[in-house]
Each structure stands twice: as structure tokens, then as C-alpha cells.
Amino acid sequence: MPKKPGLISVNLLPRKEIGFGEKFLNWSLTFGRYIIIGTEIIVLIAFLSRFKLDRDLIDLHDQVKEGLKIVSSQKATEDRVGALQIRLSQIKKINEQPQSGLFILSKIALLTPAEVVFTRINIEGDKITIIGTARETVAISAFVTAFTDSNYFKKDSVLLEKIESSKEGESGLSFTISAIAKEGGI
């Protein structure tokens, strides 16, 4: 305030140094309240946002439950598709092999007498195992001879591994023959 001419100002209070406590009190009463108000605003925002976040969490849990229901309902279909894929890969593997089992089956059929009935044929690589039945030993002998004389199997690899009477109630003989195909024979 500008001094007016002729006025004298007198300060009767002595000038005193302000201490740390008074400075801190003065600071806390001015800036401290702004800090406290700002902190309270942040706490209120966090408290109010909690409601939205809880709602979002509940919605996500519901979506997950619905997704699980859909996935579990399709499990049987997925299992079937998986089984088909495995079968297809096995078929592809067999078809890619240079020695195809289908070719050898037609050759075995040509060598088989009419009295011989196959129970099981197992082809593993170039080894063929045949389990079957026949009414007489003559049919089995003719079958083994046809195998040995054919150009499709190694002559020394044809083995009549087992021959025995069929089970009770069945007439004839059961047998097991194994042979190894010649290279390029299958």
C-alpha cells in the first residue's frame, strides 16, 4: 500500500524468526489440504471403478462358462475327428510305402486253395503271417507248396509255424504260416 504523505507507520510487534514447526504448519494448512483432497479424489475414483471392474469380471466368468459348455458339447465330435485323422494318417503312411499290402493280398488269393479259409492276415513290412483253417492236411500242404513255388516270397522264408486240430465243434485243422516277400515282390 502506498504511503500517504504525512502518515507515519509504527510497528509495535517485534520481528521474530519463523521456526520449522510454524513453517510446516503453514505449509500443511495450505498445500497439505490440496494433497489430502487429491488423495481422497483418487480413493473415490478407485472405489467407484471397483463396481465396474467387478461387473466386467462377472461378465467374463459367464462368457467362460458358456464357452466351456460349447466346447464340452463338441467333445464327442472332436474325438471322432481326431480318430479319423489318425486313421487317415495311417492309411496315408501305408499308401506311401512302396510295398502295398493290397497288391500282396490279391497274389495270396491266387495261391490259396478253395478249402483254405483265412482267420487273420498280418502284414508287417515284408513279413506276412497267415492264420487260417482247412479241412484236410492236403489243402494246407498245397497252400505251403504254392507259397514256396511262387515268385513273390523267398523260398527259404516260408514256414508252417503251427498246425493243430481245430477247437471242439469245428472240423478241420488250424494253421499259421509266415513268409517274407522278395524285394519288389509285394
Secondary structure, DSSP 8 states (H G I E B T S, - for coil): ----TT------S------HHHHHHHHIIIIIHHHHHHHHHHHHHHHHHHHHHHHHHHHHHHHHHHHHHHHHHTHHHHHHHHHHHHHHHHHHHHHHSSS-HHHHHHHHHHH--TT-EEEEEEEETTEEEEEEEESSHHHHHHHHHHHHHSSSB-GGG-EEEEEEE--TT--SEEEEEEEEB-TTT-
